[in-house]
Amino acid sequence: MLLSVEHTTTYAYDGQAWDSFNEVRLQPADDYRQTLLRFDVVVEPEVSVRTHRDFYDNTVHHFHLPGRHPRMQVHTRSVVSTYAIPTPQRVPGELLPELRHRFFEYLSPTERVPLNDDWIGIFGSVAIREGDDVVTWITDLTAHLQRRLNYQSDSTTVDTPLADFAKTQTGVCQDFAHAMLAICRSVGIPARYVSGYVHANPSGDESMIGAEGSHAWVEVYLPGSGWIGFDPTNGCIINQAHVKLAVGRDYDDVPPVRGLRRGATTESLTVEVAVRHAGPDDLTGDPTPA
């Protein structure tokens, strides 16, 4: 599936800002299930943008705005070809202990995904048992969380703790992903956070939740298949409607835009995302800000 993504992030300040240092993680990955065909980034005020790879091998764009500015905008345009993935191979639960040392960082607690609560009981799931197929268990968990949790835009913020979300079990894709991470890690399944996008109606006869902005899901490591994505917001394994950006232990490793600045005591943030089917014209032409 050929998809085009336009993403515009705008910060408007209550005064002048300056000496602004920023990191952007908005370039789609290029891996076994998607090919990046085009990526453009435009920053206003105009500035030179550099890149580096972070600890998790995500592409990071970074820039410095030394001069005074009342507004900053980051506009990206991507064209990605996504592919269907094979059905994951069966994984006996007895193999999980073998993964503990190799994937320690994706099994350990973080500030956003603490492991000091009974997340399985809190979210009404069931523990994996000896002899269970891990793939079947994860597939069932993904569908269970989609049924159990309530998706409601603006019901939580980017800083809402998992424990607070657990009280209402109403939130957005970031909350769903953190809940699934907590459950998977608590039973010994290596799991990582994925930022990305999803097309709202990839085939015209289905509806995907989370297409109005950035999306998030979970990848789990399955011996014999590698890292496989599961989307608890939509209750499904990752498909061609999903565009992957970056991976990490939780949201804190992959924020779309993160920075520091001087000046301006307050700011307002506006984010606009559009994911659509792409055509030949999307691979040509100059990038322009929204």
N, C-alpha and C positions, 0 to 999 in steps of 0.2 A: 504494500500500500504506500503510495506517494503522498506525504503530508507536508503542508506548509504551516509554520508557526510564526506568529508575530507577537512579540512580548514587549510592552512598554511600561517602564517604571518611572514615575515622576515624583520628585520630592520638591515641595513648595515650602519655603521658609518664611518665618515671620519677620525676617530682616535679612541682612547680608551674611552669608556663610563664606568661609575661606579655609585654606589649608586642609582640604578634604581628601582623605585617602580611602579608596574603595576597592573591594574585591567583588567580582561578578562570576557566578557559576551558572551560566545560562547557555553554554554550548552543548548541544546534544552529544551523547556518547557515540562512538563508532565501534560497534562490537558485533558479536555473532548474530544478533537479531535485528540490527538496524545499521544502515549505511548513511553517514552524513554527507550530503551532496552539496550543501551550501550553508555558510554561516557568516553573517555580517553583524557587526555591532557598531552603533553610532552613539556617541556621548555628546550631550550639550550641557554646558559650554564645550566647545571643541577641544579635544585633548588627545595626546598620544596614548594609545592603549597597548600594554604589554601582556604577555601570557607566561604562565608557568604551570607545572603539574603539581598537585598537592599530594599529601601522604597517601591518599586513597586513589591516586592516579586520575583524578578529575582535572579537566582543563579549567584554569582560573584566569580570567582577565582582570588586570589591575591597573589603576590610574590614579594620578594625583592632580587635584585642581587647586593651585596655589592662590589664584586670584579671587576676588570677591564675586559672589553670584547669589541671586535671590531664588534660584531654581536649578535643579539638576535633573536631567532625564537620561535614562539608558534605554535605547531601543535596539532590540535584536530581531533578526529575521533568519529563520532556519528552513531548510528543505531536507527531509529525511525519508528514506525508503525503509519501511519496516517489513519484517518477514514473520511467517508463522513459525512456531517452535515445535519440535517433536514432543510427544507425550513423555514426561519424565519416567525413568526406569524405577521399578519397585525398589524400595530401600528398607530392609529389615531394621526394626528399632534397635536390635542388638549392636548395630554399627555405630550408634551415636557416641558412645564413650570414646571411640577412636578419634573423634574430631575435636576433643576438648583442648588439646595443646596446640593443634594447628590453627584453630580459629578462636583463640582465647579472647581477642578483642571484640568479637561478635557474639560472645557468650557472657561477657562481663556486664555488670550494671553501669549505667551512666546517670548523670543528674536528671535527664529527662526520662530515662527508662530504669528506674530503681527495681531491684529484685527482692525487696524486703516485705512484700505483700503476697497474698495468695491470689495472684491475678487470674488463675484458672477458675477459682470459685467466684471471684468478683465479677468476672465477665461471663459466668455461666457455661464455661467450656468443660471438657473432660480431659483428664490426663492421658498421655500416651502409655500404653501397656506393652509389656514384653510380648513380642510376636506380632505387634501391629505393624502395618506398612506405613512408613513415615509420609509418603506421598499422599496416601488416602487420608491420613490424619490431618495433614496440612490443608488439603482440599476441603475437607469437612469443616475445619476451623475457619477457613476463609469465608465459606458460605454462612456459617453460624454467626460470625461477627457482622456480616452484612444484614442478617435478619435481626440480630439482637440490638445493635447500636442504631442510633437515630442520627441521620445526616441533616444538619441545619446550618446554612451559611451564617457566618458572623455570630454563632452561638458561643464560640471560644475564640481566644486570641492566640497569637503565635507563642505566647509565654505561658499559656495555661498548663499547670502541672498535670501529669497523668492521674494523680490521685483525685484532683478536682473533677476531671472529665469522668472518672469512674463513678462519681456520686450521681451524676445526671445521665451518663452514657449517651449524651447528645453532643455532637461536635462536628468536626470536619475531617477531611482525609488525613491530615497530619495526626490527629488524635487516634483515628482508626489504626494507622500504621504503628504508632507507639504502643498501642494496646496489643497488637499482634506480635511486635517485637518482644514485649515483656513475657507473653505466654510462651513463645517459641524458645526464648533463652532460658526460661525457668525449667523447661523439660530437656535442655541440652541440645537444641537445634540451632546451629549458627544462623543468625539472621541479621540483615543490614537494612538500613533505611534508604529508600530511593526517591529522589525528586524527579519530576518530569511533567508531562502533559498527557491528556487523553482527548480523543476526538469524541464529540457528543453523540453523533449518529454515524458511525463508520460504514454501515451497510444500508442505512436508510430505514431499517426495520427494528432497530434496537436503540436504547437510550443509555448512555454512560453518564454516571454522576461524577462531578468534579471538573467538568470541561470549562467552567466559567473563569478559571484561573489556573495557577500552578496546581499540580496534582502530586500525590505521594502514595507509595505502596511499599511492599516488603520483598526482598529477595532472600531466599533460604538456600543454604548449600546442601545439595543432594548428591552423594557419591554416585558416580556414573553419569550424571547429567550436568553437574556444575551449579552455578548460581541461577536459580529459576525464580521469576517474579510472580507474586500473588497479590491481588488487589482486594483488600477486605472491604473497601468502600463499595465496590461493585460486585463483590462475591465471586470473583473469577480468577483464573490464571491469566497472566499477562498475554495480550493478543496484539494484533497489528494496529489497533487503535491507540496503543500506548507509545509515547516517545520518552525515552530515558535521558535524563540530564546527568545526574551525579549520584554517588553512593557514599554512605558514611555510617557511623554508629547510630546516629539519630539526627534530628533536624539541625542541631547546632553545627554539624560538620558540613552541611550543604545549603546554607541560606542562599537564596537567589542573588541578593545584594547585601553586602555588609561593609560598614565603613565608620570612620571617625572624622570629625570636623571641628573647626572653631567657629565662634559666632552664633547667631540665630538660636534663641532659646527653645523654640518649638518648631515643629514641621508637620506637614500633612502629606500623606502617602497615597498615591493613586496607582493602581496596577491594572493594566488591560492586556488580556490574552485572547488570541483568536487562533484556533486550530481548524484547518480545512483541508479538503483534498487539493493537491497541487497539480499543476499542469506544466507543460514545457516552458511557458513564459515565466514561471517562478524561478527558473534556473538562470535567467538572464536579467539584465537591468541593474541599475545602481540602487544601493540601499538608501532609504530616506527615512528620517524620523517620522513618527506618527503625529 
